[in-house]
């Protein structure tokens, strides 16, 4: 695959690393206004860094845009005359709809929106994807790219904002739960470093159990709860204090806020 990363900032670099480390590109162009900070990537041999977006587009088939939202429309205007039927346009820009992209480069282009989260930097992103009619024939290609950096799911575009809350904001929600578990471990006598290690790896194990087994969370909860035991005592106290309802209310509040942004 001939891939171009248009906008090699933090997200663009994470995507580039994921693709390169998994040998997912025959060639890669990486663009940035100041290329000095990404020159090291040319050591891969099949990577060329440039400040020229048009050069990158002309020499690539898959175009992954990871630029600032305010710059995206102008960049599309600048390169649209170079687009051919071979190109797949993948946008990672939050809030920039497929309709807006089509209005600039036409609905005849293969257009895909992607919403990765910050865990893409460690190859663990939950990435949501949607496409225009033309782009649906290339959605499996986009999945193959993002599955190299975690897990991907195709969803309708109208669910992209909800996915942003669950997957992108969700990273922060899970971090707060891990922090709370860490604080609890400290209260029980572990030092801060040990407490965080215990919390992180237990969280990782819980998620891995569900991913590997395909079980519902309650099935795994049942495996560690015994009659009159400490686990059910702790779970019931958490629920009495509103654990589940607080999480759900927080998710709903976050969605209300992101919807407000769209309306304004």
N, C-alpha and C positions, 0 to 999 in steps of 0.2 A: 504494500500500500504506500502511495506517495501522499504524505500527510503534511499539512502546513498548520502551525500553531500561530494564529494571528493575535499577537498580544501576549508576550511571554512574561507576564507578571507572576504573582504567586500561584494562581490557579493554572495558568498556562504552563508554568514550569512543572507543576505537579502532574499534569496530564502528559507532558513530554517525557518525564521520568518514567511514568507508568508504562507508556508505549515502548520506550527504548529498552527498559529493563526486561520487557517480555518479548523483545525482538519483533514488535508489531508493525514496524515500518521498514520498507525497502529504502526510502529516503524521507528526510524530514527537513522542512524549512521552519525556522523560528524567527518571528519578527518582533522588534522592539525599537523604540526611538533611539535609545542608547544601547548599542549592542555589546559594549565592553563587559557588562555584567553577565552576559550569557555566552561569551566567546568560548568558555571552557567546554561547552557542549559539542563543539566541532571536533573534539578528541574522539567522539564516537565514530567518526569516519564517514557516516552516511548523513550527517547533519550539517546544514548550512545556515548560519545566522545572518540576518540582514535587517535593515530598516526599511526596505522596499517591499511593501505589501503586494504590489502588482507582480513583482518578480516571483514571490512565493506562490501566488495564485496561478500564474502561468505554468509553473513547474510542479504542481500538485493536483491531486484528484479530490482529496478529502480536506476540507477547510474548517478548522475548529477555531471559532472566534471566542477569545477570552479577554476582550477589551473593556474599558470603562463604558457604562451605559450611554453616557453623554457623547461618546465618540463613535458609537457603533453605526448610526445612520450615515454619517459622512464617509466612514470607511467603506460601507457597502456601495455608496454612490461612486466612490473612487475606483472600485474594482469591478463593477457590475458588467461593464462592456467586455470583460475578459472571461466571463462565466460561460461554460458550455454544458452540453448534456451530460458530460462525464462527471462534473463536479457535484459533490455532496456538501452542502452548507450546514454546519452544526454550530448552533449558537448556545453559549453557556450564560448569556446575559439575562439576568433576572428581570422580569417585567416587560420584556420586549417581545410582543406577541408575533405569532406566525403571520397574521394579517399585515402587521407593520413591515415585516421582512419582505413579504410578497409584494407589497406596494412599491418597494424600491427595486427589487431584482426580478420580479414577476413570479406568478404561481407555477410557471413551467419548470422552475428549478427544484431540485431535491432539497427540501428544507427540513431540518430536525432541530428541535429545542431540547437541551439537556439541562438537568438540575442536579449536579453533583454536590456533595458536602465536603467539609474540610478534611475528612478522613481519607480523601483521595490521595493525600500526601503520603499515607502509609499503606496504600493499596486496599483500603477498606471502605471505600465510599458506597453509599446507597444512592444510585443515580437514577432519576426518573427521566423518561424520554417521551416525546410526542412528535408528530410529524404532520406536514401537509399531505394532500392526496398524492402528490408526486413522490414525496419523501418516504411514504410508507413502504415502497419497494426497496428502500435502503435502510430500514429500521434495524434489521438483523445485523447489518454491517456496523451500525452505531453501537448496538448491544455488544458486539464482539470487541469493539474498542474499549468500552467502559467496563466490561466484565474483566478486563485485564487489571483494572484498578478497584475491584470490589464486586458489587452486584448491581444489576440494572433491571428496570421494570418499565414497560411501556404503559402509559396512562393517557386518558383524554386530556387535551390542553386545558380544559376548564378545571381540572384537578391539580394543575401545576402549583397554584398558590397554596392549596392544602398540603401538597407534598413538600413545599418549602418549609412549612411549619413543622411537619412530622420529621423530615429528614435533615434539613439545614438547621433550623432552630432546635430541632430535637437533639442535636449534638450537645448543645448547652444544657438542655433539660437533663440528659443522662449524666453530664459532668456534675451537675448539682446533686444528683442522687449519689454519685460516687463520693463526692465531697462529704455529704451527710453521713454516709457509711464510714468514711474515714474518721470523722469526728466521733462517731459512736465507738469505733475501735480504740481511739485514744482514751476515751472515757473508761474503757474496760482495761486499760493498762498498757497498750502498745505505744511505742514511740511513733512520731508523726510519719517517718519514712516507712516503717513496717506497716502502719495502719493503711497508708495509701496503697502499698503493694498488695496487701490482702484484699482491699476493696476493688482495685483495678482488675486483678486476675479472677476474682470471684464473679465480677460482672461479665468479663470476657467468657468465662466458663458457662455462665447461665445462657448467654446469647448463643454460644456454640452448641450447647445441648439442643436448643430449639431448632437451629439451622440443620444440624446433622440428623436429628430424629424426626423432625416434622411434627412433633407433638404440640398440643395446646399447652400454654404455660401452667394451667391447673393440673395437668397430668404430672408435670415435673414437681410441682408443689406437693402433690399427694405423696410423692416418693420420699419426701423429707419431713413430712408431718406425722407425728404419732399421737395417739389419744393422750390428752393432758400433758403434752410435751412442751418444750421451750419454743419450738418453731411456731406452732399454732398460737401459743400465748402471745408471741411477738407480733405475728401477722394480725391477730384480732385487735391488739392495742393500736397498731398502725392504722387499721381501718376505722376504729373508733375515733381516731384523731383526724381522719379525713384524707388519708394518703391517696387513694384512687380518685376520689372526687376532686381533690386539689389538682392533681395532674390533669384530669379531664378539663376542669375549669381553666387551667393555665393554657392548655392547648387551644381551647375555644377562644380565649381572650387574645392569644397571639394571632389566630386566624381573623378575628374581628379587626385587628389592627392592620394586618396586611391587606384586607379587603378595603379598608378605609383609604389606604395609599392608592389603590387602583381607582377608587371612586373620585379621589381629589385630583 
